[in-house]
Amino acid sequence: MLIKSDLWQRAQKLIPGGVNSPVRAMRGVGLDEPLFVARGDGATIETADGRTLIDWVQSWGPLIFGHADPETIEVVREAALDGTTFGASTEREVELAAEIVDAVPSVERVRLVSSGTEAGMSALRLARGFTRRDRVIKFNGGYHGHADAFLAQAGSGLATLGIPASPGVPSGVTEDTIVCEYNDVDGVASAVERYGEGLAAIFVEPVAGNMGCVPPARGFLEALRLLCDASGALLVFDEVITGFRVARGGAQELYGVTPDLTVLGKIVGGGLPLAAFGGRAEVMAQLAPSGSVYQAGTLSGNPLATAAGISVLRRLRDRDVYDELERRSARLADGVAPFGRVQRVGAMLTLFAGREEPVERFEELDTELYAQLFRGLLERGVYVAPSQYECLFPSLAHGDDEIDATVEAVGDVLGR
Ligand SMILES: *Cc1c(COP(=O)(O)O)cnc(C)c1O
């Protein structure tokens, strides 16, 4: 279908695997050449070879107002004219912190960093420093960035200590990571019983977005809260996807469960490289320079990124935004429902192609059917996540026309 372009040839000679993040190679959906994007506009992207595609990836979630949002562009342009980085404090950092603290129920203090990986890694160090404990529970199929401690696989048997999921990760690091199954309260309870004394934190995506969209079962998040209270571990919500998406205050607002620490990324930076972690004042006070847990960053709180974040977060104060996102996401979900199992919370959703039963935890899925769907949609001008294990991210730039065209294309590919 695609001939190997010069650009792709060059990329492969210069960059490992030709890409700067593995999923971009699109190998999981059987492409031998990935998309190169030249520009974006609202709901669409234009590829380097001149094709316009309806984009449901939206850079994996940050772009709640779509590509090249004029207000974001304008504030970034204005900020850039005054200098792109100082490595010193700026007013915008304080303003963005105020927006985050106002929006996210559990966050009393917040620190800005540059990526979700950095935020997750720092939140883990802080939880360990605060509790003076080392162990962490995470969930199979949950993603918290690529810090060593999170790159653990479940060993054999229930609630075992993790083994490295990548060469280069020392087994000594993942030995302190315990991998449980998502939505399995009994499994977590037995892990806490066994390892609770040394347990620093439970890290969880309050709506899982990296095993496909998997909502928390009724009572799951509440049970994690109780288990943390009983054991003295901190509950950490990784709201890198859910923050400002499933509600302004994230999943903690939607489900009414309050974590000790929250990890934010994607939307919080308005499409620029910015992420954050925050939580209870008492815990956050342990960070340097007020405390002794070290954490730092040359580009942290970058002027362009904070400008974009402030602009986006202020507009998200308007409740209508979430009503509208809900309406559009529901329209998409209803449209594609005949073609598989659709799981959705607000503006994050996955079509598990050809499947009927719910997906409640990480599972090996039918990736061949999804790959077929992906390629068929691409031929019809629709770009969805190049993996069955990811979400589609409706934005305020996706109108009914784009939604209906997408539903029609899915019907075309999968047959009515
Ligand atoms: C994307 C993501 C991260 C990592 O963020 P990066 O900015 O890619 O480092 C962490 N947690 C979750 C839930 C994510 O989806």
The ligand as an ORCA input file, in Angstrom:
! r2SCAN-3c Opt
* xyz 0 1
  C       1.120      9.244     28.713
  C       1.099      8.700     30.088
  C       2.175      8.832     30.978
  C       3.540      9.314     30.535
  O       3.543     10.625     30.095
  P       4.733     11.086     29.094
  O       4.519     12.564     28.990
  O       4.533     10.332     27.831
  O       6.025     10.736     29.757
  C       2.007      8.453     32.288
  N       0.835      7.950     32.720
  C      -0.218      7.786     31.903
  C      -1.495      7.245     32.446
  C      -0.118      8.132     30.551
  O      -1.141      7.901     29.725
*
